[in-house]
Amino acid sequence: MKIHKEGHKIIMTEILLFLCLYILSSNYFSITVTKVIFTISIFILLFTIYFFRVIKRNFDKEKNFIYAPCDGKVVVIENTLENEYYNKMKIQVSIFMSPLNMHNNLYPIEGEIKYKKYHPGKFLFAWNPKSSTDNERSTIVVENKSISVLIRQIAGALARRIITYGKLKENVKTCDELGFIKFGSRVDLFLPENTKLNIKLNDKVIGGKTVIAKY
């Protein structure tokens, strides 16, 4: 296990802040108050470290498989009109990530990045149906000779920053790191209508391991 690079600055800031709080409290407050502040600080720091953890995994990367882009729970499977890029009906698969899930995002297929756009927006809870179109989000489309997949990173009520690494026309491989969403979020996939799904509603999926569909 390692700590994701997006967490390094936050963790170091917390350590310095908590150290200052401890020194101040030990000088101006009672031992009891100092212990309480210390305990809360340690709890917050450990949670932050846990949130930014990245567990090392071996990926199979089979051809014609669409892999889960993140850890989480499947909360939406439906046919819907995708009107940002395709302007046609697609199968939408939405995966909700709780604060306890790993939050690094992976490319579900290999191919070339054809589209990328960041959208500022609201911070509705990630399970709200309107979060897909109203929340802060980042959209990226990956295409190869066989399929085109749209991946949308969506901020939740707690998330305040979406990181997307890919660049237009860049060639990416299956399970390469796509980005990171800080503190609670959701990832949507938009797939062709004839895609054969390998998951069902409420399934728990593992990023880069669970096969979402075949094509």
C-alpha positions as CSV (number, residue, x, y, z in Angstrom):
1,M,0.0,0.0,0.0
2,K,1.1,3.6,-0.7
3,I,-0.3,7.1,-0.3
4,H,-1.6,8.7,-3.4
5,K,0.4,11.7,-4.6
6,E,-2.7,13.9,-4.3
7,G,-2.7,13.3,-0.6
8,H,0.9,14.2,0.2
9,K,0.4,17.9,0.6
10,I,-2.9,17.5,2.6
11,I,-1.3,15.1,5.0
12,M,1.8,17.2,5.6
13,T,-0.4,20.3,6.2
14,E,-2.5,18.3,8.7
15,I,0.7,17.1,10.5
16,L,2.0,20.7,10.8
17,L,-1.4,22.1,11.9
18,F,-2.0,19.4,14.5
19,L,1.5,19.8,15.9
20,C,1.0,23.5,16.3
21,L,-2.4,22.8,18.0
22,Y,-0.8,20.4,20.4
23,I,2.0,22.8,21.3
24,L,-0.5,25.6,21.9
25,S,-3.0,23.5,23.9
26,S,-0.2,22.0,26.1
27,N,0.9,25.6,27.0
28,Y,-2.6,27.2,27.5
29,F,-5.0,24.4,28.3
30,S,-5.3,21.6,30.8
31,I,-3.9,18.1,30.3
32,T,-7.4,16.7,29.7
33,V,-8.2,19.3,26.9
34,T,-4.8,18.6,25.4
35,K,-5.4,14.9,25.3
36,V,-8.8,15.4,23.6
37,I,-7.3,17.7,21.0
38,F,-4.5,15.2,20.4
39,T,-6.9,12.2,20.1
40,I,-9.1,14.1,17.6
41,S,-6.1,15.2,15.6
42,I,-4.8,11.6,15.4
43,F,-8.2,10.3,14.3
44,I,-8.5,12.9,11.5
45,L,-4.9,12.3,10.4
46,L,-5.4,8.5,10.2
47,F,-8.6,8.9,8.3
48,T,-6.9,11.2,5.8
49,I,-4.1,8.6,5.3
50,Y,-6.7,5.9,4.9
51,F,-8.6,7.9,2.4
52,F,-5.6,8.5,0.2
53,R,-4.3,4.9,0.3
54,V,-3.7,3.1,-2.9
55,I,-3.5,-0.7,-2.6
56,K,-1.2,-2.4,-5.2
57,R,-3.2,-4.6,-7.5
58,N,-2.4,-6.8,-10.5
59,F,-4.7,-6.2,-13.4
60,D,-5.6,-8.8,-16.1
61,K,-6.4,-6.3,-18.9
62,E,-8.2,-8.7,-21.1
63,K,-9.2,-7.4,-24.6
64,N,-12.8,-6.5,-25.2
65,F,-13.5,-6.1,-21.5
66,I,-14.7,-2.9,-19.8
67,Y,-13.3,-2.7,-16.3
68,A,-14.7,-0.8,-13.3
69,P,-13.1,2.7,-13.2
70,C,-13.1,2.7,-9.4
71,D,-14.1,0.9,-6.2
72,G,-17.7,1.3,-5.1
73,K,-21.3,0.3,-5.4
74,V,-23.3,0.3,-8.6
75,V,-26.2,2.7,-8.0
76,V,-27.5,3.3,-11.5
77,I,-28.0,1.1,-14.6
78,E,-30.3,2.6,-17.2
79,N,-30.7,3.7,-20.8
80,T,-30.3,7.5,-20.9
81,L,-29.7,10.3,-23.4
82,E,-26.1,11.4,-23.2
83,N,-26.2,14.9,-24.6
84,E,-22.7,16.3,-23.9
85,Y,-20.8,14.3,-26.5
86,Y,-22.7,11.6,-28.2
87,N,-26.2,13.1,-28.3
88,K,-27.8,9.7,-28.4
89,M,-29.1,7.0,-26.1
90,K,-26.5,5.1,-24.1
91,I,-26.3,2.7,-21.2
92,Q,-25.4,4.6,-18.1
93,V,-23.6,2.7,-15.3
94,S,-23.0,4.8,-12.2
95,I,-20.6,3.8,-9.3
96,F,-20.8,5.5,-6.0
97,M,-17.7,5.8,-3.9
98,S,-18.1,6.2,-0.2
99,P,-15.4,7.9,1.9
100,L,-14.1,4.4,2.8
101,N,-13.4,3.3,-0.8
102,M,-10.2,4.0,-2.6
103,H,-10.7,7.1,-4.7
104,N,-8.2,6.8,-7.5
105,N,-9.9,6.4,-10.9
106,L,-8.8,4.1,-13.8
107,Y,-9.4,3.9,-17.5
108,P,-11.9,1.2,-18.2
109,I,-10.6,0.5,-21.7
110,E,-7.6,1.3,-23.8
111,G,-7.7,3.8,-26.6
112,E,-7.2,7.4,-27.6
113,I,-8.6,10.3,-25.6
114,K,-11.0,12.0,-28.0
115,Y,-12.7,14.5,-25.6
116,K,-12.0,16.1,-22.3
117,K,-13.9,18.8,-20.5
118,Y,-14.2,20.1,-16.9
119,H,-17.5,21.5,-15.7
120,P,-17.9,23.6,-12.5
121,G,-21.2,23.0,-10.7
122,K,-23.1,22.2,-7.6
123,F,-22.2,19.7,-4.8
124,L,-25.4,17.6,-4.6
125,F,-25.1,14.2,-2.9
126,A,-23.5,11.8,-5.4
127,W,-26.6,9.5,-5.4
128,N,-28.9,12.3,-6.5
129,P,-29.9,11.7,-10.2
130,K,-29.2,15.4,-11.0
131,S,-25.6,15.1,-9.8
132,S,-24.6,13.7,-13.2
133,T,-25.5,16.9,-15.0
134,D,-25.6,19.6,-12.2
135,N,-22.6,18.8,-10.0
136,E,-18.9,19.7,-10.5
137,R,-17.7,17.1,-13.0
138,S,-15.1,16.1,-15.5
139,T,-15.9,14.2,-18.7
140,I,-13.4,12.2,-20.8
141,V,-14.1,10.0,-23.8
142,V,-11.8,7.1,-24.8
143,E,-12.1,5.4,-28.1
144,N,-10.5,2.4,-29.9
145,K,-11.3,0.6,-33.1
146,S,-14.1,-1.3,-31.4
147,I,-15.8,1.0,-28.9
148,S,-16.2,4.5,-27.5
149,V,-16.7,5.0,-23.8
150,L,-17.5,8.2,-21.9
151,I,-16.3,8.4,-18.3
152,R,-17.6,11.2,-16.1
153,Q,-16.1,12.0,-12.7
154,I,-18.7,13.6,-10.4
155,A,-18.0,15.5,-7.2
156,G,-20.3,14.7,-4.3
157,A,-21.5,16.7,-1.3
158,L,-18.1,16.4,0.4
159,A,-15.9,16.4,-2.7
160,R,-14.4,19.8,-3.7
161,R,-11.8,18.9,-6.3
162,I,-11.7,16.6,-9.3
163,I,-8.3,15.6,-10.8
164,T,-8.2,14.3,-14.4
165,Y,-4.7,13.5,-15.8
166,G,-5.3,12.6,-19.4
167,K,-4.7,14.9,-22.4
168,L,-6.5,15.1,-25.7
169,K,-5.2,12.6,-28.3
170,E,-3.2,10.8,-25.7
171,N,-3.2,7.0,-26.0
172,V,-4.0,5.3,-22.7
173,K,-4.0,1.7,-21.6
174,T,-6.6,-0.2,-19.6
175,C,-6.3,0.4,-15.9
176,D,-3.9,3.3,-16.3
177,E,-4.7,6.0,-13.7
178,L,-7.3,8.5,-15.0
179,G,-7.5,10.7,-12.0
180,F,-8.7,11.2,-8.4
181,I,-11.7,12.7,-6.7
182,K,-11.2,14.1,-3.2
183,F,-13.5,13.1,-0.4
184,G,-16.6,11.2,-1.6
185,S,-17.9,11.0,-5.2
186,R,-19.2,9.0,-8.1
187,V,-18.1,7.9,-11.6
188,D,-20.5,7.4,-14.5
189,L,-19.8,5.3,-17.6
190,F,-21.8,5.7,-20.8
191,L,-21.7,2.6,-23.0
192,P,-23.2,1.7,-26.4
193,E,-26.7,0.3,-26.1
194,N,-25.7,-3.1,-27.4
195,T,-23.0,-3.6,-24.7
196,K,-23.4,-6.8,-22.7
197,L,-23.3,-5.9,-19.1
198,N,-21.6,-8.2,-16.5
199,I,-22.9,-6.4,-13.4
200,K,-26.2,-5.6,-11.8
201,L,-27.7,-2.9,-9.6
202,N,-26.2,-2.7,-6.0
203,D,-23.1,-4.8,-7.0
204,K,-19.9,-3.9,-5.3
205,V,-17.1,-3.4,-7.8
206,I,-13.3,-3.2,-7.6
207,G,-11.5,-0.7,-9.8
208,G,-9.5,-2.4,-12.5
209,K,-10.6,-5.9,-11.4
210,T,-14.4,-6.1,-11.8
211,V,-15.6,-6.6,-15.4
212,I,-18.4,-4.1,-16.1
213,A,-19.2,-5.3,-19.6
214,K,-17.9,-7.1,-22.7
215,Y,-17.9,-5.8,-26.3
